[in-house]
Structures are given as C-alpha cells and as structure tokens.
Amino acid sequence: MVLVVDDVLTLPLAFAGIELLPNYFTIVFNALHKQALEEMYPLEKIQSAIKENRMEYELGEISKEEYEKTSKELNQKLSIAKKVKEMNLGVRTNIMDAG
C-alpha cells in the first residue's frame, strides 16, 4: 500500500514540474521481487522436470494418473515461469526525468 500511495502522492508534483529523487526503495524492491520470482519458477529446471516426468511414464516407473497429475502441475508452473521471464520489473519508467 505504501508504494501505491507514494506514487499517487508524487504524481501531481511531477506534473507541476517539481523534481523528486527517485524512490530507491521501489527500485530495490522490484529487483528483489523479480529475483525471487525467477528463483521460485526456474524455467530450465521446470522444462527438465517435464522431460523427466514423461520419461518415467514411458519407462513404466509411474502410473498414467500420477503422470497426468504431475504433468498438469509442471505445465502450470511452466506457464508462470514464462510470464516471469517476459516481465521486466527491473525497468522503471521515471516520469521525473522528462528531459
């Protein structure tokens, strides 16, 4: 809530031409958030787990139900991992630096 309020309160100042220092807390928070998401959803590891799950099923090491359940979970994680990779949280558009 603090980040939203901060940006809402400083926006009118930016339009009035009053320059403020960049909010370093927000920059650091966004970088840490992106790093945490990348660690929670490592794209390469998820892709490897999908291949391993398929191989175990083909070799008869796991049942079809177990394969389908794991496959569904891994594909959901893969979808999230792809979205995280596409996100660019590290870049902040700074309306204060118009010139």
C-alpha positions as CSV (number, residue, x, y, z in Angstrom):
1,M,0.0,0.0,0.0
2,V,2.9,2.4,0.8
3,L,4.2,2.1,-2.8
4,V,0.9,2.9,-4.4
5,V,0.3,5.8,-2.1
6,D,3.8,7.1,-2.7
7,D,3.3,7.1,-6.4
8,V,-0.2,8.6,-6.2
9,L,1.0,11.4,-4.0
10,T,4.1,12.3,-6.0
11,L,2.4,12.2,-9.5
12,P,0.8,15.6,-9.2
13,L,4.2,17.0,-8.1
14,A,5.7,15.7,-11.3
15,F,3.2,17.3,-13.5
16,A,3.7,20.6,-11.6
17,G,7.4,20.4,-12.6
18,I,8.7,19.6,-9.1
19,E,11.5,17.1,-9.4
20,L,11.9,14.5,-6.7
21,L,14.6,12.0,-6.0
22,P,13.9,8.5,-7.4
23,N,12.3,6.2,-4.9
24,Y,15.2,3.8,-4.3
25,F,13.2,1.6,-2.1
26,T,10.8,0.8,-5.0
27,I,13.7,0.2,-7.4
28,V,15.4,-2.2,-4.9
29,F,12.0,-3.9,-4.0
30,N,11.3,-4.5,-7.7
31,A,14.7,-6.0,-8.3
32,L,14.3,-8.3,-5.3
33,H,10.8,-9.3,-6.3
34,K,12.0,-10.2,-9.8
35,Q,14.9,-12.3,-8.4
36,A,12.5,-14.1,-6.0
37,L,10.1,-15.0,-8.8
38,E,12.9,-16.2,-11.0
39,E,14.1,-18.5,-8.2
40,M,10.6,-19.7,-7.5
41,Y,10.0,-20.6,-11.1
42,P,13.3,-21.6,-12.8
43,L,12.3,-22.1,-16.5
44,E,15.1,-24.6,-17.3
45,K,14.5,-26.8,-14.2
46,I,10.8,-26.9,-14.9
47,Q,11.4,-27.9,-18.5
48,S,13.8,-30.6,-17.3
49,A,11.2,-31.9,-14.8
50,I,8.6,-32.2,-17.6
51,K,11.0,-34.3,-19.7
52,E,11.9,-36.4,-16.7
53,N,8.2,-37.0,-15.8
54,R,7.5,-38.0,-19.4
55,M,10.5,-40.4,-19.4
56,E,9.4,-42.0,-16.1
57,Y,5.9,-42.6,-17.6
58,E,7.3,-44.1,-20.8
59,L,9.5,-46.4,-18.8
60,G,6.6,-47.5,-16.7
61,E,8.1,-46.1,-13.5
62,I,4.9,-44.1,-12.7
63,S,1.2,-44.6,-13.4
64,K,-0.8,-42.7,-16.0
65,E,-2.7,-40.9,-13.3
66,E,0.5,-39.9,-11.5
67,Y,2.0,-38.7,-14.8
68,E,-1.1,-36.6,-15.7
69,K,-1.2,-35.0,-12.3
70,T,2.5,-34.1,-12.3
71,S,2.3,-33.0,-15.9
72,K,-0.6,-30.6,-15.1
73,E,1.3,-29.1,-12.2
74,L,4.5,-28.7,-14.1
75,N,2.8,-27.1,-17.1
76,Q,1.1,-24.6,-14.8
77,K,4.5,-23.8,-13.3
78,L,6.0,-23.5,-16.8
79,S,3.3,-21.1,-17.8
80,I,4.1,-18.9,-14.8
81,A,7.8,-19.2,-15.4
82,K,7.4,-18.0,-19.0
83,K,5.4,-15.0,-17.8
84,V,8.0,-14.2,-15.2
85,K,10.7,-14.3,-17.8
86,E,8.7,-11.9,-20.0
87,M,8.2,-9.5,-17.1
88,N,10.6,-6.6,-16.9
89,L,10.2,-5.5,-13.3
90,G,13.7,-4.1,-13.2
91,V,12.9,-1.3,-15.6
92,R,11.1,1.6,-14.0
93,T,9.7,4.4,-16.2
94,N,10.6,7.5,-14.4
95,I,8.3,10.4,-15.3
96,M,10.5,12.7,-13.3
97,D,13.3,12.5,-15.9
98,A,11.4,14.1,-18.8
99,G,14.4,16.0,-20.1
